[in-house]
Amino acid sequence: MRIYSTRQILFVCMLLILSGSIFGQTTLQGIVTDSLTHESLIGASVVLLVTSQGASTNIDGEYKISNITIGIYKIKISYIGYHTETFNYSVGGNALNRLSIQLSTDRIEGKTIVVTAQAQGQLSAINEQLSSNNIVNIVSADKMKELPDANIAESIGRLPGVSLERNNGEADKLIIRGL
């Protein structure tokens, strides 16, 4: 069994710490901001394409990608609502490479939204329910016509406190709780 001296252990530790510089590795860091307001963009994505390396910006818009081998990389910066930027960047032998990026806004086109109004009959039924002390639930006749039920008894059976008695599979009697 071999015993290593303190000097040998320190040498190995220093070698491991400096291995990034020895093997030509460096760090890329910077900040991603809005091109108009110059505000930092939180959560923007910075990726070195064709590698598995990348980072997201922090609360200050800063990112840091460590252990990058020296060379030319295609970098892609993206953020929702902004134009995605892709360009070539040469990562040099410096211990630290700084690259700050400004993204310009992009419009996002969504699907069509249809806004409809409530039918007058249903609105008056709701107002009647709200102003009454005895009515618990109310549905207008117009609203019941819209339901896909076979008859009006089926539609009324949807209300709370109402159950149906069926004859040959079709509702023919209403049973109202408490009556």
One Martini backbone bead per residue (centre of mass of N, CA, C, O) as a GRO file, in nm:
protein
  179
    1MET     BB    1   0.095   0.038   0.024
    2ARG     BB    2   0.048   0.364  -0.063
    3ILE     BB    3   0.179   0.680   0.044
    4TYR     BB    4   0.079   1.008   0.037
    5SER     BB    5   0.164   1.320   0.016
    6THR     BB    6   0.069   1.638   0.059
    7ARG     BB    7   0.196   1.740  -0.202
    8GLN     BB    8   0.056   1.539  -0.397
    9ILE     BB    9  -0.236   1.612  -0.328
   10LEU     BB   10  -0.216   1.914  -0.405
   11PHE     BB   11  -0.140   1.868  -0.700
   12VAL     BB   12  -0.399   1.719  -0.785
   13CYS     BB   13  -0.598   1.941  -0.706
   14MET     BB   14  -0.482   2.162  -0.893
   15LEU     BB   15  -0.519   2.005  -1.153
   16LEU     BB   16  -0.830   1.988  -1.137
   17ILE     BB   17  -0.888   2.294  -1.124
   18LEU     BB   18  -0.704   2.354  -1.400
   19SER     BB   19  -0.826   2.172  -1.632
   20GLY     BB   20  -0.979   2.377  -1.799
   21SER     BB   21  -0.723   2.529  -1.902
   22ILE     BB   22  -0.563   2.287  -2.013
   23PHE     BB   23  -0.821   2.187  -2.213
   24GLY     BB   24  -0.972   2.448  -2.326
   25GLN     BB   25  -1.164   2.585  -2.110
   26THR     BB   26  -1.465   2.782  -2.063
   27THR     BB   27  -1.668   3.082  -2.017
   28LEU     BB   28  -2.010   3.184  -2.069
   29GLN     BB   29  -2.136   3.521  -2.032
   30GLY     BB   30  -2.441   3.723  -1.951
   31ILE     BB   31  -2.705   3.929  -2.096
   32VAL     BB   32  -3.065   3.957  -2.128
   33THR     BB   33  -3.247   4.202  -2.324
   34ASP     BB   34  -3.439   4.460  -2.405
   35SER     BB   35  -3.413   4.679  -2.675
   36LEU     BB   36  -3.598   4.916  -2.552
   37THR     BB   37  -3.591   4.895  -2.215
   38HIS     BB   38  -3.343   4.720  -2.089
   39GLU     BB   39  -3.467   4.478  -1.968
   40SER     BB   40  -3.462   4.196  -1.814
   41LEU     BB   41  -3.477   3.843  -1.908
   42ILE     BB   42  -3.657   3.602  -1.757
   43GLY     BB   43  -3.586   3.279  -1.888
   44ALA     BB   44  -3.395   3.277  -2.101
   45SER     BB   45  -3.255   3.106  -2.382
   46VAL     BB   46  -2.921   2.955  -2.393
   47VAL     BB   47  -2.771   2.792  -2.683
   48LEU     BB   48  -2.551   2.540  -2.791
   49LEU     BB   49  -2.542   2.417  -3.074
   50VAL     BB   50  -2.461   2.077  -3.099
   51THR     BB   51  -2.512   2.064  -2.793
   52SER     BB   52  -2.571   2.029  -2.428
   53GLN     BB   53  -2.546   2.340  -2.395
   54GLY     BB   54  -2.689   2.563  -2.140
   55ALA     BB   55  -2.919   2.841  -2.042
   56SER     BB   56  -3.081   3.038  -1.802
   57THR     BB   57  -3.206   3.315  -1.691
   58ASN     BB   58  -3.222   3.512  -1.436
   59ILE     BB   59  -3.354   3.776  -1.256
   60ASP     BB   60  -3.116   3.958  -1.414
   61GLY     BB   61  -3.054   3.810  -1.707
   62GLU     BB   62  -2.842   3.598  -1.638
   63TYR     BB   63  -2.575   3.392  -1.770
   64LYS     BB   64  -2.408   3.051  -1.750
   65ILE     BB   65  -2.145   2.875  -1.931
   66SER     BB   66  -1.960   2.596  -1.869
   67ASN     BB   67  -1.720   2.408  -2.011
   68ILE     BB   68  -1.599   2.531  -2.282
   69THR     BB   69  -1.480   2.472  -2.575
   70ILE     BB   70  -1.279   2.592  -2.789
   71GLY     BB   71  -1.466   2.787  -3.038
   72ILE     BB   72  -1.721   2.762  -3.278
   73TYR     BB   73  -2.059   2.881  -3.230
   74LYS     BB   74  -2.402   2.823  -3.227
   75ILE     BB   75  -2.632   3.065  -3.109
   76LYS     BB   76  -2.938   3.045  -2.909
   77ILE     BB   77  -3.195   3.295  -2.852
   78SER     BB   78  -3.488   3.270  -2.633
   79TYR     BB   79  -3.826   3.427  -2.608
   80ILE     BB   80  -4.128   3.492  -2.526
   81GLY     BB   81  -4.220   3.749  -2.759
   82TYR     BB   82  -3.949   3.702  -2.923
   83HIS     BB   83  -3.695   3.709  -3.120
   84THR     BB   84  -3.495   3.475  -3.251
   85GLU     BB   85  -3.147   3.424  -3.201
   86THR     BB   86  -2.887   3.344  -3.450
   87PHE     BB   87  -2.529   3.281  -3.405
   88ASN     BB   88  -2.194   3.329  -3.431
   89TYR     BB   89  -1.932   3.225  -3.188
   90SER     BB   90  -1.615   3.294  -3.044
   91VAL     BB   91  -1.446   3.095  -2.825
   92GLY     BB   92  -1.200   3.175  -2.625
   93GLY     BB   93  -0.909   3.152  -2.404
   94ASN     BB   94  -1.041   3.283  -2.204
   95ALA     BB   95  -1.181   3.251  -1.894
   96LEU     BB   96  -1.381   3.488  -2.007
   97ASN     BB   97  -1.690   3.522  -2.181
   98ARG     BB   98  -1.876   3.799  -2.315
   99LEU     BB   99  -2.247   3.797  -2.385
  100SER     BB  100  -2.468   4.037  -2.492
  101ILE     BB  101  -2.831   4.051  -2.537
  102GLN     BB  102  -3.079   4.183  -2.767
  103LEU     BB  103  -3.428   4.170  -2.780
  104SER     BB  104  -3.701   4.168  -2.993
  105THR     BB  105  -4.013   4.201  -3.044
  106ASP     BB  106  -4.301   3.985  -3.090
  107ARG     BB  107  -4.571   3.861  -3.236
  108ILE     BB  108  -4.863   3.691  -3.120
  109GLU     BB  109  -5.068   3.441  -3.264
  110GLY     BB  110  -5.387   3.351  -3.206
  111LYS     BB  111  -5.679   3.240  -3.152
  112THR     BB  112  -6.001   3.264  -3.184
  113ILE     BB  113  -6.238   3.459  -3.000
  114VAL     BB  114  -6.559   3.388  -2.865
  115VAL     BB  115  -6.823   3.612  -2.781
  116THR     BB  116  -7.102   3.565  -2.568
  117ALA     BB  117  -7.428   3.610  -2.478
  118GLN     BB  118  -7.681   3.609  -2.271
  119ALA     BB  119  -7.987   3.528  -2.254
  120GLN     BB  120  -8.264   3.695  -2.162
  121GLY     BB  121  -8.419   3.464  -2.016
  122GLN     BB  122  -8.185   3.382  -1.826
  123LEU     BB  123  -8.141   3.658  -1.697
  124SER     BB  124  -8.427   3.684  -1.570
  125ALA     BB  125  -8.408   3.423  -1.404
  126ILE     BB  126  -8.169   3.508  -1.229
  127ASN     BB  127  -8.296   3.765  -1.111
  128GLU     BB  128  -8.532   3.615  -0.974
  129GLN     BB  129  -8.354   3.438  -0.791
  130LEU     BB  130  -8.204   3.673  -0.639
  131SER     BB  131  -8.485   3.820  -0.533
  132SER     BB  132  -8.551   3.553  -0.391
  133ASN     BB  133  -8.615   3.350  -0.098
  134ASN     BB  134  -8.731   3.058  -0.230
  135ILE     BB  135  -8.542   3.039  -0.468
  136VAL     BB  136  -8.278   2.824  -0.569
  137ASN     BB  137  -8.362   2.740  -0.875
  138ILE     BB  138  -8.329   2.858  -1.224
  139VAL     BB  139  -8.481   2.801  -1.554
  140SER     BB  140  -8.527   2.866  -1.863
  141ALA     BB  141  -8.701   2.767  -2.138
  142ASP     BB  142  -8.478   2.834  -2.345
  143LYS     BB  143  -8.255   2.662  -2.205
  144MET     BB  144  -8.407   2.387  -2.220
  145LYS     BB  145  -8.414   2.372  -2.537
  146GLU     BB  146  -8.090   2.334  -2.557
  147LEU     BB  147  -8.111   2.069  -2.450
  148PRO     BB  148  -8.050   1.703  -2.511
  149ASP     BB  149  -8.341   1.626  -2.436
  150ALA     BB  150  -8.639   1.447  -2.477
  151ASN     BB  151  -8.762   1.612  -2.229
  152ILE     BB  152  -8.858   1.820  -1.972
  153ALA     BB  153  -8.804   1.619  -1.742
  154GLU     BB  154  -8.504   1.581  -1.803
  155SER     BB  155  -8.427   1.877  -1.759
  156ILE     BB  156  -8.530   1.905  -1.462
  157GLY     BB  157  -8.347   1.665  -1.351
  158ARG     BB  158  -8.081   1.858  -1.333
  159LEU     BB  159  -8.174   1.962  -1.080
  160PRO     BB  160  -8.152   2.021  -0.765
  161GLY     BB  161  -8.374   1.799  -0.589
  162VAL     BB  162  -8.424   1.625  -0.854
  163SER     BB  163  -8.611   1.345  -0.956
  164LEU     BB  164  -8.675   1.042  -1.142
  165GLU     BB  165  -8.933   0.865  -1.307
  166ARG     BB  166  -8.937   0.565  -1.490
  167ASN     BB  167  -9.068   0.460  -1.824
  168ASN     BB  168  -8.907   0.286  -2.047
  169GLY     BB  169  -8.649   0.503  -1.996
  170GLU     BB  170  -8.854   0.742  -1.946
  171ALA     BB  171  -8.935   1.033  -1.824
  172ASP     BB  172  -9.262   1.095  -1.624
  173LYS     BB  173  -9.156   1.177  -1.327
  174LEU     BB  174  -9.141   1.400  -1.053
  175ILE     BB  175  -8.911   1.440  -0.772
  176ILE     BB  176  -8.938   1.650  -0.493
  177ARG     BB  177  -8.774   1.757  -0.245
  178GLY     BB  178  -9.018   1.787   0.024
  179LEU     BB  179  -9.300   1.672  -0.142
   0.00000   0.00000   0.00000
